[in-house]
Amino acid sequence: MAETCRQVFNVIGLNANRMALEWASAAEGPRFVELITKYVARIRELGPLGSLEGEAPKEVLERRLEAALKAAETPKVRTAYGNVAKKLHETRDFAVYTPERISQEVADRILPTFRQELLSHDVLLCLAEAKDQGKKTCSSGELMDLTGASSEELDKLLSALAKKGVIEGEAAGWSLKEPACAGHADRKGE
């Protein structure tokens, strides 16, 4: 789980040092206090979201975090994660699962699926934000700039979303179809 989170943070442009996973039992009150104190100090040192060199701007991070949450909830990502966990469990030789091996499993088996789902939700959020700002469409180039996607992966995704009837348009301008916009209104609590 921790390795997946670290790699996801890197994908969305968030410093992985903002995450920590530590264990403390209920009987370890002083240890728990120490862990929380150190973590809070580290976050204060890192500063606000988007303030570190190499981190995406705060607005981009907020959108990508929302897209990441939606992506993590999808059956495809959950299945990929479950398959890696199942493979680990079936092996029953936990010594072969070094941090490097776990990192490789996440990179090979979970991250590609997660990235695809993340990009899908990120594009939909970008189109919804454009609509909220009174902009009728976003070009493929604008969506590439906003999401960081390559031309090939974005073209493939836009074609799939258009085929599903979620978006409409062409390279010069893409927009959400109205039912997709209604889902966005729920997201914002409108």
C-alpha positions in Angstrom: 0.0 0.0 0.0 2.7 2.5 1.0 4.7 1.8 -2.2 1.6 2.3 -4.3 0.9 5.6 -2.6 4.5 6.8 -3.2 4.4 6.0 -6.8 0.9 7.6 -7.2 2.2 10.7 -5.5 5.0 10.9 -8.1 2.6 10.4 -11.0 0.4 13.3 -9.9 3.3 15.6 -9.2 3.2 15.5 -5.4 6.4 15.0 -3.3 6.3 11.4 -1.9 7.8 12.7 1.4 4.4 14.1 2.2 3.2 10.5 3.0 4.2 8.3 5.9 3.0 4.9 7.0 4.1 3.8 10.4 2.8 1.3 12.9 2.2 1.8 16.6 0.1 -0.3 18.9 -2.4 1.1 21.4 0.2 0.4 24.1 2.8 2.6 22.4 1.3 6.0 23.3 4.7 7.8 23.5 5.8 6.3 20.2 2.6 7.4 18.5 3.1 11.0 19.8 6.7 10.9 18.5 5.7 9.6 15.1 3.0 12.3 14.7 5.3 15.1 16.0 8.0 14.1 13.5 5.5 13.9 10.6 4.0 17.3 11.4 7.5 18.8 11.6 8.4 17.2 8.2 5.2 18.6 6.6 5.8 22.0 8.0 9.4 21.9 6.6 8.0 20.9 3.2 5.6 23.8 3.2 2.1 24.1 1.6 1.0 22.0 -1.3 2.7 23.0 -4.6 5.5 25.0 -2.9 8.3 22.5 -3.4 10.5 22.5 -6.5 9.3 19.8 -8.8 5.8 19.8 -7.3 2.9 20.8 -9.5 1.1 24.0 -8.6 -1.5 23.8 -5.8 -4.6 24.1 -8.1 -3.2 21.3 -10.4 -2.4 19.1 -7.3 -5.9 19.6 -6.0 -7.5 18.5 -9.3 -5.1 15.6 -9.7 -5.7 14.4 -6.1 -9.5 14.5 -6.8 -8.9 12.5 -10.0 -6.6 10.1 -8.2 -9.3 9.4 -5.6 -11.8 8.7 -8.3 -9.3 6.5 -10.1 -8.5 4.5 -7.0 -12.2 3.7 -6.6 -12.5 2.2 -10.0 -12.8 -1.6 -10.4 -9.9 -1.8 -12.8 -7.4 -0.3 -10.3 -8.8 -2.2 -7.4 -8.5 -5.4 -9.4 -4.9 -4.7 -10.4 -4.1 -4.0 -6.7 -5.9 -7.2 -5.6 -4.1 -9.3 -8.2 -0.7 -8.1 -6.9 -1.7 -8.8 -3.3 -3.0 -12.2 -4.3 0.2 -13.0 -6.1 2.1 -12.1 -3.0 -0.1 -14.2 -0.8 0.0 -17.2 -3.0 3.8 -17.2 -3.2 4.0 -17.7 0.6 7.7 -16.9 0.4 7.7 -13.4 1.7 11.4 -13.2 1.6 11.4 -12.8 -2.2 9.3 -9.7 -1.8 12.0 -7.1 -1.2 11.2 -3.4 -1.3 12.7 -3.4 -4.8 10.5 -6.3 -6.0 7.3 -4.7 -4.5 8.2 -1.4 -6.2 8.6 -3.2 -9.5 5.3 -5.1 -9.1 3.5 -1.8 -8.4 5.2 -0.1 -11.4 4.4 -3.0 -13.7 1.0 -4.2 -12.6 -0.8 -1.3 -10.8 0.6 2.0 -12.1 -0.3 1.6 -15.8 -4.0 0.9 -14.9 -4.0 3.6 -12.3 -2.4 6.1 -14.8 -5.0 5.4 -17.4 -7.9 5.8 -14.9 -6.3 9.0 -13.4 -5.9 10.5 -16.9 -9.5 9.8 -17.7 -10.8 11.5 -14.5 -8.3 14.3 -14.9 -9.5 15.1 -18.4 -13.2 15.0 -17.3 -12.3 17.4 -14.4 -10.5 19.7 -16.8 -13.4 19.8 -19.2 -15.8 20.4 -16.3 -13.7 23.3 -14.9 -13.5 24.8 -18.4 -17.3 24.6 -18.6 -17.6 26.2 -15.2 -15.4 29.1 -16.3 -17.7 29.7 -19.4 -15.3 28.1 -21.9 -17.2 25.9 -24.4 -14.4 23.6 -25.3 -10.7 22.6 -24.7 -8.4 21.6 -27.5 -6.4 18.4 -27.3 -3.3 20.6 -26.9 -4.8 22.4 -23.9 -5.7 19.0 -22.4 -2.2 17.8 -23.0 -0.8 20.8 -21.2 -3.2 20.5 -18.3 -2.9 16.8 -17.7 0.7 16.2 -18.8 -0.5 13.4 -21.1 1.3 12.5 -24.3 -0.4 13.1 -27.6 -0.8 9.3 -28.2 -2.3 8.5 -24.8 -4.6 11.5 -24.8 -5.9 10.8 -28.4 -6.6 7.2 -27.4 -8.4 8.3 -24.2 -10.5 11.0 -25.9 -11.6 8.6 -28.6 -12.7 6.1 -25.9 -14.5 8.7 -23.9 -16.3 10.0 -27.1 -17.2 6.5 -28.0 -18.8 6.0 -24.6 -20.7 9.2 -25.1 -19.1 11.0 -22.2 -17.5 13.8 -24.3 -17.9 15.2 -27.7 -15.8 17.1 -30.2 -12.5 16.8 -32.0 -8.9 17.8 -31.6 -9.8 21.5 -32.0 -12.3 21.4 -29.1 -13.6 18.8 -26.7 -16.5 19.3 -24.2 -18.5 17.2 -21.8 -21.9 15.9 -22.9 -24.6 17.2 -20.6 -25.1 14.1 -18.4 -21.4 14.1 -17.5 -21.8 17.7 -16.5 -24.5 16.8 -14.1 -22.2 14.4 -12.4 -19.7 17.3 -12.0 -22.3 19.4 -10.3 -22.7 16.7 -7.7 -19.0 16.7 -7.2 -19.0 20.4 -6.3 -22.0 20.1 -4.1 -24.1 22.4 -6.3 
